[in-house]
Structure formats: C-alpha cells, structure tokens
Amino acid sequence: MKRDLLSVRDLLAEEISALIGKAVKMKAELAAGTLPKSLAGKIVGLIFLKPSTRTRISFEAAVFRLGGHPIFMTGQDTQISRHEPLADMARVLERYIDAVVVRTFAHSDVEELAKFASVPVINALTDHSHPCQVLADLMTIREKRGTLENLTVAWVGDGNNVANSWINAALRLGFSLNLACPPGYEPDRELLDPALLKSNGKIRLIADPDEAVAGADVLYADVWASMGREDEAKVRMEAFQPYQINSRLLSCAPPHAIVLHCLPAHRGEEITSEVIESARAPVFDQAENRLHLQMALLDWLIGSREL
C-alpha cells in the first residue's frame, strides 16, 4: 500500500525514529561514497507553486544522489494555472512518475492529490504544515544532543506552518514544547487547542519568551511574516519585537541550549546576526540535513521501501 507524507501525524513515533536513523546512515554513506542508487529508473515530480531554495534544491539533489530523475514544475508549467482539477492531474501524473512532491498554499491541495494519486505524495510545504522541515530538525537535534529523550523545544515567534508541525511532532513523540507567540499570532487553534489537552501539560502556550526558553534544549525561530503575509510586515514588526532571539534571550536558556532556524533568516528581526553566527546555532547543519532526511524518505517510499 502506498504511503504519503502530508503531515507529521502520518508517521508513527517508531517510524519517525527509524526515518531519522536511516537519514543518519545515508548521510554517512554519501560522505563515504557508498550511497546505494536506490532510485535508479525512478522519476519524481516536484510541483512548486511557491518559491523555494532549500526545499527545492534538497529534494532535487536527493533524487539525483539516489540515481533518480527529478522533474521540476511551477504552476505555469502545468495546467494548474488553467484550473485543471487536481483530481485529474493526480490520475495523469501517476501514469508518468513514481512520486509527487508538492509545495503549495492550501493544505487541501496536497490532500486531494494524495486522495486520487496511486503514487506517494509528499508535502514540501503548505500554509498549514511543513513536515519535512521538522523531521530534518529532529535529526539535527539528535545529532547535536545525542537523543530526543527528555527534550524541551521553545518555539519563539509566529505560530505558523512550521509551528503547527512542531505541535504534531510533540504529540507523536511526547517531548515538551513551549510556544511563545504574541497574542493573536498563536498556531492554528483547531490544532493547538486539542493538542494542549492531549499533551498532559507538555505542550504549553507561554506569552513570556523568557519563561518559554528557561529549561529549553532548543530555541527555534522563523520569520515574522511568512510567504503571503508580507503586507502585514510593519504591524508584525511591532508585535514581535519582544520575541527576537538575541543574546539576552539566549542567556535565559541553559548553557547547552542550541538555536535552530529553518531559513531564510531576517537578521536583526526574529534573530540577531550575533546569535545565528555563533557556535550555538547550527543552522547550516540543519539546512544540510534536509537533503539527508529527504533521501531517507524517498528511499523508504519508492526505493528500497525499508526503514
């Protein structure tokens, strides 16, 4: 039976752990020149309706590294731009390619493609979630910390799609997640409110960022105005100023805490250059791990099919 990855919720805790372990193994194999070409003869379609640097290039590179062939498409390269039903598109693509990677606006788009396509569909970002990002982040944390056990993550800033995926990850794996968001900028309430109840106090909404990072192993930042919300930038700048990750806020966290950012970073806004350039912010290792996690994901879904 085919598997899709539309949300972290699509994976069991054991599968997340195994996928991260697989990514670590494949990272070592790539460095040693022994990476199996498990996608030889496979074609992966990448449909990107939103601009991208890391997500697009890491997926294309992952397919190439595993011996497959990626086909990149924007909205203008397909009949999506002329309102072809996604259900029709899904049933055409499944006859040509082995998997579909989609970066779009509405989460319902990836759900509809997955419903009608007989090949795996991977969410490469929607306005609601960004599962591949958070899975690679968890890989990075395990590399730097040695384990995901007894983990506390402090999300500082906008309750956006990445924050939503962190909520799903915390529910799956049972770690602690402190969400420090300005009032009115919390994550999706339809996701957050049930999560607050289900987590037995491990997921918390905390207004004060100093309190949120106290005891945290990881501080996480993202831009204050995500794609599509640029017109709100001025208003958000004022609301988010107390939520900047800077040296003062970092001093409220334990000395071992690391800082992650999914990039691109707006230095001087959600994070300072001083912090992001410090040894405590392995953001470029984090970006590299997008490649390795996605190699593992593709190998599992259409390659060796082993975890």
Backbone torsions as a table, in degrees:
resi	resn	phi	psi	omega
1	MET	NA	135.0	-177.7
2	LYS	-71.1	149.8	177.4
3	ARG	-117.5	143.3	174.2
4	ASP	-113.8	159.4	169.4
5	LEU	-126.1	95.1	178.2
6	LEU	-103.7	-24.4	-177.5
7	SER	-154.5	155.8	173.9
8	VAL	-57.0	-27.2	179.8
9	ARG	-64.2	-16.1	179.1
10	ASP	-74.9	-9.5	-177.9
11	LEU	-112.0	141.6	170.3
12	LEU	-76.3	160.5	178.6
13	ALA	-57.2	-40.6	-179.4
14	GLU	-65.8	-34.0	178.9
15	GLU	-71.5	-37.5	176.7
16	ILE	-61.3	-47.0	179.8
17	SER	-61.4	-43.8	-179.4
18	ALA	-67.2	-37.6	179.7
19	LEU	-65.6	-41.7	177.3
20	ILE	-64.6	-42.9	177.5
21	GLY	-60.6	-39.5	178.2
22	LYS	-64.8	-41.6	179.2
23	ALA	-63.2	-41.1	177.7
24	VAL	-61.8	-42.7	179.4
25	LYS	-64.3	-44.4	-178.4
26	MET	-69.6	-30.8	174.7
27	LYS	-61.3	-43.5	178.4
28	ALA	-67.7	-39.3	179.0
29	GLU	-65.2	-38.8	178.0
30	LEU	-63.3	-43.2	179.6
31	ALA	-64.2	-33.9	-178.0
32	ALA	-86.7	-7.0	-178.3
33	GLY	77.5	22.0	-177.4
34	THR	-116.3	17.2	-177.1
35	LEU	-67.3	123.7	179.4
36	PRO	-65.4	144.2	178.1
37	LYS	-88.6	66.6	-170.9
38	SER	-75.7	-9.8	177.2
39	LEU	-105.6	16.6	178.4
40	ALA	-56.1	128.6	-178.7
41	GLY	82.2	0.3	-179.5
42	LYS	-98.3	147.3	178.1
43	ILE	-122.6	130.7	179.8
44	VAL	-118.9	123.9	176.8
45	GLY	-89.1	130.6	177.9
46	LEU	-114.4	107.9	-180.0
47	ILE	-104.1	110.2	-175.1
48	PHE	-118.8	107.3	176.9
49	LEU	-93.0	-5.7	174.5
50	LYS	-121.8	149.3	178.3
51	PRO	-66.3	157.1	-175.6
52	SER	-161.0	146.6	168.8
53	THR	-111.9	-70.3	-174.4
54	ARG	-64.5	-45.2	-174.9
55	THR	-66.2	-47.4	-179.6
56	ARG	-63.4	-51.9	-173.6
57	ILE	-67.8	-37.8	-180.0
58	SER	-66.7	-37.8	177.1
59	PHE	-69.3	-44.1	178.0
60	GLU	-60.8	-45.4	-179.9
61	ALA	-64.0	-38.4	179.2
62	ALA	-61.2	-44.1	179.3
63	VAL	-63.5	-46.5	178.8
64	PHE	-60.9	-46.1	-178.0
65	ARG	-58.8	-31.8	-178.5
66	LEU	-93.1	8.5	173.8
67	GLY	88.5	6.7	-179.8
68	GLY	-95.6	-173.3	-178.5
69	HIS	-128.9	119.9	176.6
70	PRO	-90.7	145.4	172.2
71	ILE	-120.1	113.9	-177.4
72	PHE	-93.1	134.3	-179.3
73	MET	-137.1	135.6	168.8
74	THR	-96.7	177.3	177.6
75	GLY	-59.3	-36.9	-178.9
76	GLN	-71.8	-17.5	178.9
77	ASP	-85.0	-5.2	-176.8
78	THR	-128.7	173.9	178.0
79	GLN	-81.1	3.2	171.6
80	ILE	-56.5	-38.4	-178.8
81	SER	-64.7	-16.5	177.4
82	ARG	-112.4	21.9	171.2
83	HIS	68.0	33.6	171.6
84	GLU	-64.7	134.2	178.7
85	PRO	-58.5	137.0	-179.9
86	LEU	-62.2	-31.9	178.4
87	ALA	-62.2	-38.7	177.9
88	ASP	-69.6	-43.7	-179.0
89	MET	-60.7	-41.7	-179.5
90	ALA	-60.2	-42.7	-175.9
91	ARG	-76.9	-16.4	171.3
92	VAL	-82.2	-49.5	-176.4
93	LEU	-59.4	-37.2	-177.6
94	GLU	-61.3	-19.8	179.3
95	ARG	-86.6	-9.9	-177.1
96	TYR	-110.8	-35.9	-169.1
97	ILE	-129.8	172.0	-172.7
98	ASP	-101.9	-16.3	177.7
99	ALA	-161.9	156.0	179.6
100	VAL	-124.8	127.0	174.6
101	VAL	-109.8	126.2	-171.0
102	VAL	-127.3	130.4	173.1
103	ARG	-121.5	114.0	-171.7
104	THR	-147.9	-170.7	-177.8
105	PHE	-92.7	-70.2	-175.0
106	ALA	-75.9	131.7	177.7
107	HIS	-64.0	-28.3	179.2
108	SER	-61.9	-24.0	178.5
109	ASP	-65.2	-46.4	-179.7
110	VAL	-69.8	-32.5	177.3
111	GLU	-64.7	-40.6	-179.7
112	GLU	-69.8	-41.4	176.9
113	LEU	-60.0	-44.0	-179.8
114	ALA	-65.2	-35.4	-178.9
115	LYS	-63.9	-38.3	-172.6
116	PHE	-100.8	-17.6	-179.2
117	ALA	-88.9	138.0	177.5
118	SER	-88.1	-2.0	177.0
119	VAL	-106.4	158.6	-178.7
120	PRO	-60.4	140.9	175.0
121	VAL	-116.9	130.1	-177.8
122	ILE	-117.0	129.1	177.3
123	ASN	-80.2	112.1	177.8
124	ALA	-97.9	14.1	173.9
125	LEU	132.3	130.5	166.1
126	THR	-130.3	175.1	177.3
127	ASP	-63.5	-17.7	-176.7
128	HIS	-98.0	-32.6	-174.9
129	SER	-155.6	162.4	-178.8
130	HIS	-145.6	70.3	-171.4
131	PRO	-64.3	-37.6	-178.3
132	CYS	-63.9	-35.1	177.6
133	GLN	-61.7	-49.0	-174.8
134	VAL	-70.6	-33.6	176.3
135	LEU	-64.0	-41.4	176.5
136	ALA	-67.2	-34.4	176.4
137	ASP	-63.2	-42.7	178.4
138	LEU	-63.8	-37.5	174.7
139	MET	-60.1	-44.1	-179.8
140	THR	-63.2	-43.2	179.1
141	ILE	-62.1	-42.6	179.3
142	ARG	-63.9	-38.9	177.0
143	GLU	-62.3	-45.6	-174.3
144	LYS	-78.8	-33.0	-173.7
145	ARG	-102.2	-21.5	180.0
146	GLY	93.4	-18.8	-177.0
147	THR	-161.8	160.2	171.9
148	LEU	-103.7	2.9	179.7
149	GLU	-70.9	145.7	176.9
150	ASN	51.6	41.3	-176.3
151	LEU	-90.3	139.8	170.6
152	THR	-126.8	123.3	179.1
153	VAL	-111.5	134.2	175.4
154	ALA	-110.8	112.7	174.8
155	TRP	-89.8	124.3	-175.9
156	VAL	-122.2	109.4	177.7
157	GLY	135.3	-141.5	-172.3
158	ASP	-74.5	136.8	177.2
159	GLY	-82.0	69.9	-171.4
160	ASN	-97.6	-160.8	-176.9
161	ASN	-64.7	-35.5	177.7
162	VAL	-68.7	-39.8	175.8
163	ALA	-60.4	-41.4	176.6
164	ASN	-58.4	-41.6	-179.9
165	SER	-69.3	-31.9	174.6
166	TRP	-65.9	-35.6	176.0
167	ILE	-62.7	-45.5	178.9
168	ASN	-62.4	-39.0	179.6
169	ALA	-66.4	-41.6	179.6
170	ALA	-64.3	-38.7	177.3
171	LEU	-64.9	-39.6	-178.9
172	ARG	-70.0	-44.2	-171.5
173	LEU	-98.3	-14.6	175.0
174	GLY	80.3	17.8	177.8
175	PHE	-86.3	171.4	-178.2
176	SER	-89.2	138.0	-178.6
177	LEU	-134.2	116.3	175.6
178	ASN	-101.4	122.6	-178.0
179	LEU	-107.2	108.5	178.4
180	ALA	-104.1	100.8	-176.6
181	CYS	-128.8	143.0	174.6
182	PRO	-60.9	149.0	177.7
183	PRO	-54.6	131.1	-178.8
184	GLY	93.0	-7.2	-178.9
185	TYR	-121.7	29.9	179.4
186	GLU	-73.5	164.5	173.9
187	PRO	-61.0	169.8	179.3
188	ASP	-48.1	116.8	-175.1
189	ARG	-64.9	-29.9	178.5
190	GLU	-66.2	-25.6	174.5
191	LEU	-90.7	-44.5	-173.1
192	LEU	-66.5	-48.5	-172.9
193	ASP	-60.8	-47.1	175.2
194	PRO	-64.1	-33.5	-179.8
195	ALA	-65.6	-38.5	177.9
196	LEU	-60.5	-35.8	179.7
197	LEU	-77.1	-41.0	-175.9
198	LYS	-72.7	-24.6	-170.1
199	SER	-84.2	-2.4	-179.1
200	ASN	55.2	41.6	176.2
201	GLY	86.6	-1.5	-178.7
202	LYS	-80.5	-24.5	172.5
203	ILE	-103.5	122.9	-175.4
204	ARG	-132.2	142.4	172.7
205	LEU	-99.0	116.0	-173.4
206	ILE	-125.3	119.8	-176.7
207	ALA	-69.5	-36.0	-174.8
208	ASP	-86.6	113.5	-179.4
209	PRO	-62.9	-31.2	177.2
210	ASP	-60.3	-43.8	178.9
211	GLU	-67.6	-37.4	-177.0
212	ALA	-65.3	-36.8	-176.1
213	VAL	-88.1	-14.1	179.2
214	ALA	-63.4	121.1	-179.0
215	GLY	84.3	1.8	-178.4
216	ALA	-81.4	144.5	174.9
217	ASP	-88.1	-25.4	-177.3
218	VAL	-138.1	131.5	169.6
219	LEU	-106.6	135.3	-174.8
220	TYR	-127.7	131.4	178.2
221	ALA	-123.2	154.7	171.3
222	ASP	-146.2	168.9	-178.4
223	VAL	-59.7	153.3	-178.6
224	TRP	-79.7	-25.2	178.4
225	ALA	-127.5	102.6	-177.9
226	SER	-70.7	169.5	178.1
227	MET	-52.9	131.3	-178.7
228	GLY	94.6	-9.3	179.7
229	ARG	-118.8	20.3	-177.8
230	GLU	-60.5	-28.4	-179.4
231	ASP	-69.8	-13.0	178.8
232	GLU	-96.2	2.8	-170.0
233	ALA	-56.2	-43.7	-176.5
234	LYS	-65.0	-45.5	179.5
235	VAL	-65.3	-42.9	-179.9
236	ARG	-64.2	-35.9	-179.2
237	MET	-55.9	-41.1	179.7
238	GLU	-71.4	-43.7	-176.8
239	ALA	-67.3	-31.4	-171.4
240	PHE	-96.3	-5.4	-176.3
241	GLN	-50.6	-43.3	-180.0
242	PRO	-69.3	-5.3	-174.9
243	TYR	-107.4	17.9	175.9
244	GLN	-73.3	135.1	172.9
245	ILE	-86.2	107.8	-179.5
246	ASN	-132.2	-177.8	-176.4
247	SER	-61.9	-36.2	179.2
248	ARG	-64.3	-46.7	179.8
249	LEU	-66.2	-39.6	179.6
250	LEU	-62.2	-31.0	179.0
251	SER	-68.1	-16.6	177.3
252	CYS	-81.7	-13.0	179.4
253	ALA	-94.1	162.5	177.4
254	PRO	-61.5	155.1	-177.9
255	PRO	-60.4	-25.4	-178.1
256	HIS	-84.6	-7.7	-174.1
257	ALA	-64.0	141.0	174.9
258	ILE	-109.1	163.1	-179.5
259	VAL	-118.3	128.8	177.0
260	LEU	-117.1	152.3	177.2
261	HIS	-150.7	130.3	-175.2
262	CYS	-75.8	-10.2	177.2
263	LEU	63.6	149.5	3.7
264	PRO	-74.1	149.0	-178.8
265	ALA	-101.0	138.9	172.3
266	HIS	-99.1	89.8	-175.7
267	ARG	-63.2	135.7	-176.1
268	GLY	91.5	-7.5	174.5
269	GLU	-108.2	-94.9	-176.2
270	GLU	-72.6	-17.6	-180.0
271	ILE	-152.2	147.9	179.4
272	THR	-90.6	156.3	176.0
273	SER	-61.0	-37.1	-179.6
274	GLU	-57.1	-43.3	-178.8
275	VAL	-74.2	-46.8	-173.5
276	ILE	-69.0	-24.0	178.1
277	GLU	-91.6	1.3	-178.1
278	SER	-84.5	164.4	179.2
279	ALA	-66.4	-14.2	-178.4
280	ARG	-86.6	-0.4	-177.5
281	ALA	-123.1	84.3	-178.3
282	PRO	-80.2	54.0	-171.1
283	VAL	-71.0	-26.0	180.0
284	PHE	-83.2	-29.3	168.0
285	ASP	-63.5	-41.0	177.9
286	GLN	-59.8	-45.1	178.7
287	ALA	-65.4	-40.3	178.2
288	GLU	-60.4	-38.2	-175.9
289	ASN	-68.1	-13.6	171.2
290	ARG	-58.0	-43.2	179.6
291	LEU	-59.2	-49.6	-173.0
292	HIS	-70.6	-40.1	178.4
293	LEU	-64.7	-40.3	-178.9
294	GLN	-72.6	-31.1	171.2
295	MET	-60.7	-45.7	-179.6
296	ALA	-62.9	-41.7	-179.7
297	LEU	-63.7	-47.1	-179.7
298	LEU	-65.5	-40.2	178.2
299	ASP	-61.3	-40.3	-180.0
300	TRP	-68.0	-43.8	-173.2
301	LEU	-78.1	-37.2	-175.4
302	ILE	-135.6	0.6	-179.2
303	GLY	-102.4	-108.9	179.0
304	SER	-68.5	-24.0	-176.2
305	ARG	61.9	27.6	179.6
306	GLU	-116.8	142.8	172.2
307	LEU	-114.8	NA	NA
